[in-house]
Amino acid sequence: MEKAKYLVALWALLTSPILFSQIVGGGEPKKEETKKEEDPMIKKAGKESTREVDNQTQLYFNTNWSNSYRTLSPNPGLFAGELGKRVDEKNANFWSFGLGFRNKLSEHLQLSAGLGFVKNGEKYAFVGTDTSFNYVSTYRYVSMPIVLNFTYGKDIQFFVGAGFMPQMTLKYTQEQNWTNPDQVKSSYTVKLKGTDPSFNPVTVSALFNAGVQLKYSQFWSIYLSPEVRYQLSSSYSKTSPFVHKAYTIGFNVGLTYQL
């Protein structure tokens, strides 16, 4: 009996560390938490660029709608001609576009220079009892506007400016449409290159504008600018029967990108 008691006591002594360790160390070991690295693309999303802004130079792109007309008079001297039906010509509407840069010269002065594709012209219409005749004349130019602007403001900027716009004559077209007494409709397009001897290859216009520019992001702005252009030299050559000087009233809508 004493031997049995001795064996039970020995068994309890040997097994107690195992039981104790199971109670203390019970449960699954904790997994070490790992920090999930943020996707670099997510980190960049919604944050402004850290690129240093020039604040001096902007690139611009614009489109221009204008209402165009002209002054027309006989060429004085030997080459003078009769205006005829051209006396009754009316104004016509045209779209143009351009691009370029603006550079800040001082706090309120800005130089703008660029390259554009501009159009001007006029139209004529006659309607009789049983006939009609009409045409639209279009003069196309590559232009190089150079404007000095006075500016005021930062995020909302107002500006007014004046300058010159040399123009190289590209092409002239006149789209004619008529209806004869038998009510048959016909059409014809006159096409002349800018190098045709009838035209002055290079003309110059004075340019005046004003407007407002609204900054809507770190680099981009939008602007609206009413504009007036008046041609200082004739569209036609010195030997032409007429002196033709176009003028337009319109507006520019454009975008600028800050370098």
C-alpha positions in Angstrom: 0.0 0.0 0.0 2.8 2.3 0.9 4.5 1.4 -2.3 1.4 2.4 -4.3 1.2 5.8 -2.5 4.8 6.3 -3.3 4.3 5.6 -7.1 1.2 8.0 -7.2 3.2 10.8 -5.6 6.1 10.3 -8.0 3.8 10.4 -11.0 2.2 13.7 -9.8 5.6 15.2 -9.3 6.8 14.3 -12.8 3.6 15.4 -14.7 2.9 18.7 -12.8 5.4 20.8 -14.9 3.8 19.6 -18.1 0.3 20.5 -17.0 1.5 23.9 -15.7 3.2 24.7 -18.9 0.1 23.8 -20.9 -2.0 26.2 -18.8 0.4 29.1 -19.0 1.3 28.7 -22.6 -2.2 27.7 -23.8 -3.6 29.1 -27.1 -2.1 29.8 -30.4 1.0 32.0 -30.6 0.2 35.5 -31.7 1.2 36.3 -35.3 3.5 39.3 -35.7 1.6 42.1 -37.4 3.1 43.2 -40.6 2.7 46.7 -41.9 1.2 46.8 -45.4 3.2 49.0 -47.6 1.1 51.7 -49.4 1.0 51.5 -53.1 3.1 54.3 -54.5 0.4 55.1 -57.1 -2.2 55.5 -54.3 0.2 57.7 -52.4 0.5 60.0 -55.4 -3.2 60.1 -56.1 -4.9 63.4 -55.2 -1.6 65.1 -54.3 -0.2 68.1 -56.1 3.0 67.8 -58.0 6.1 68.8 -56.1 7.7 70.1 -59.4 8.9 73.6 -59.0 6.7 76.0 -60.9 8.4 78.6 -63.2 5.7 81.3 -62.6 7.3 83.2 -65.5 6.3 81.3 -68.7 3.0 79.9 -69.9 2.1 77.9 -73.0 -1.3 78.7 -74.5 -3.7 77.2 -77.0 -6.8 79.1 -78.2 -9.7 79.1 -80.6 -11.1 82.3 -82.0 -14.5 83.2 -83.4 -14.7 86.5 -85.2 -17.1 88.6 -87.2 -15.2 89.9 -90.2 -15.7 92.7 -92.7 -13.5 95.1 -94.7 -12.8 98.5 -96.1 -12.7 98.5 -99.9 -11.8 101.4 -102.1 -10.5 101.9 -105.7 -6.8 101.8 -106.0 -5.7 105.4 -106.6 -4.0 106.2 -109.9 -3.6 104.0 -113.0 -5.1 100.8 -111.6 -8.4 102.1 -110.2 -11.4 99.9 -110.7 -15.2 100.1 -110.2 -16.5 98.5 -107.1 -19.7 97.3 -108.8 -21.7 94.7 -106.8 -18.9 94.6 -104.2 -20.5 97.7 -102.6 -23.2 95.4 -101.3 -20.9 92.9 -99.6 -21.7 92.0 -96.0 -19.8 90.8 -92.9 -19.1 87.0 -92.4 -18.2 84.8 -89.5 -15.1 82.7 -89.2 -13.2 80.4 -86.8 -9.4 80.5 -86.3 -7.0 79.0 -83.8 -3.5 79.5 -82.5 -0.8 78.5 -79.9 2.2 80.2 -78.4 3.8 81.3 -75.1 3.5 84.1 -72.6 6.4 85.4 -70.6 6.2 87.6 -67.5 8.5 90.6 -67.9 7.6 92.3 -64.6 4.9 92.2 -62.0 2.3 93.6 -64.3 3.8 93.3 -67.8 3.6 90.1 -70.0 4.8 89.5 -73.5 2.7 87.1 -75.6 3.9 85.6 -79.0 2.7 82.7 -81.0 1.7 81.2 -84.3 -1.9 81.0 -85.6 -4.1 80.0 -88.5 -6.5 82.9 -89.1 -9.3 83.6 -91.5 -11.3 86.7 -92.6 -13.5 87.7 -95.4 -16.9 88.9 -96.6 -20.1 87.6 -98.3 -22.6 88.8 -100.9 -26.1 87.8 -101.7 -28.6 88.7 -104.4 -32.1 87.4 -104.7 -34.3 88.2 -107.7 -37.8 87.2 -108.7 -36.6 84.0 -110.4 -32.8 84.0 -109.9 -30.3 84.2 -107.1 -26.6 84.6 -106.7 -24.4 84.5 -103.5 -20.8 84.0 -102.5 -18.5 83.9 -99.5 -14.9 85.1 -99.9 -12.3 83.6 -97.5 -8.8 84.8 -97.0 -6.5 82.4 -95.1 -3.3 83.4 -93.3 -0.5 82.0 -91.1 -0.1 84.7 -88.4 2.5 85.6 -85.8 0.8 87.7 -83.1 3.1 89.7 -80.8 1.2 91.4 -77.9 2.3 93.3 -74.8 -0.3 92.7 -72.0 -0.8 94.6 -68.7 -2.0 92.1 -66.1 -3.5 92.3 -62.6 -4.3 89.5 -60.2 -3.1 85.9 -59.6 -5.6 83.1 -59.4 -8.1 85.4 -61.1 -6.1 87.6 -63.5 -7.4 90.5 -65.7 -5.4 91.7 -68.7 -5.5 94.2 -71.5 -3.0 94.5 -74.3 -2.1 95.6 -77.8 0.3 94.5 -80.5 1.0 93.6 -84.1 0.2 90.5 -86.2 2.2 89.9 -89.3 0.3 87.6 -91.7 1.5 85.4 -94.6 -1.2 84.8 -97.2 -1.9 81.1 -97.7 -5.0 80.8 -99.8 -8.1 82.6 -101.1 -11.4 80.9 -101.9 -14.7 82.2 -103.1 -17.7 79.7 -102.9 -20.3 80.8 -105.4 -23.9 79.5 -105.5 -26.7 80.5 -107.9 -30.1 79.6 -109.3 -31.0 80.3 -112.9 -34.5 81.2 -114.3 -35.3 77.5 -114.7 -34.7 77.0 -110.9 -31.6 74.9 -111.5 -29.1 75.3 -108.7 -25.3 75.4 -109.5 -22.1 76.1 -107.6 -18.5 76.9 -108.2 -15.4 77.5 -106.0 -12.7 79.9 -107.0 -9.3 78.8 -105.6 -6.2 81.0 -105.6 -2.9 80.4 -103.8 -1.3 83.0 -101.6 1.5 83.4 -104.1 -0.9 84.6 -106.8 0.1 88.0 -108.1 -3.3 89.4 -107.2 -2.4 89.3 -103.5 0.0 90.9 -101.1 2.1 87.9 -99.8 2.6 89.5 -96.4 0.2 91.9 -94.5 0.3 93.3 -91.0 -2.7 93.9 -88.6 -2.9 95.8 -85.4 -4.4 93.8 -82.5 -6.2 94.8 -79.3 -7.4 92.5 -76.6 -8.7 92.3 -73.0 -9.9 89.5 -70.9 -9.9 87.4 -67.7 -7.9 84.3 -66.9 -9.0 81.8 -64.2 -6.6 79.4 -62.6 -8.3 76.0 -61.8 -5.3 73.8 -60.9 -1.6 74.0 -60.1 -0.6 74.2 -63.8 -3.7 74.9 -65.8 -5.8 78.0 -66.4 -8.7 79.0 -68.8 -9.2 82.4 -70.3 -11.7 84.4 -72.3 -10.5 87.4 -74.3 -12.5 89.7 -76.6 -10.3 90.8 -79.5 -10.2 93.4 -82.3 -8.0 93.2 -85.4 -7.5 95.8 -88.1 -5.4 95.2 -91.2 -2.9 98.0 -91.8 -1.8 96.9 -95.3 -4.0 95.9 -98.3 -4.8 92.3 -98.9 -4.2 92.9 -102.7 -1.1 93.7 -104.6 -0.1 97.2 -105.6 -1.4 96.7 -109.1 -4.9 95.4 -108.0 -8.0 97.6 -108.9 -8.9 97.8 -105.2 -7.4 98.4 -101.7 -8.8 95.8 -99.3 -8.3 96.0 -95.6 -10.0 93.5 -93.3 -11.1 94.0 -89.7 -12.6 91.6 -87.2 -14.3 91.8 -83.9 -14.5 88.5 -81.9 -13.2 86.6 -78.9 -10.7 84.0 -77.9 -11.3 81.0 -75.6 -8.1 79.3 -74.5 -6.1 77.1 -72.1 -2.7 77.9 -70.6 -0.1 75.6 -69.1 2.3 76.9 -66.5 5.9 75.8 -67.0 
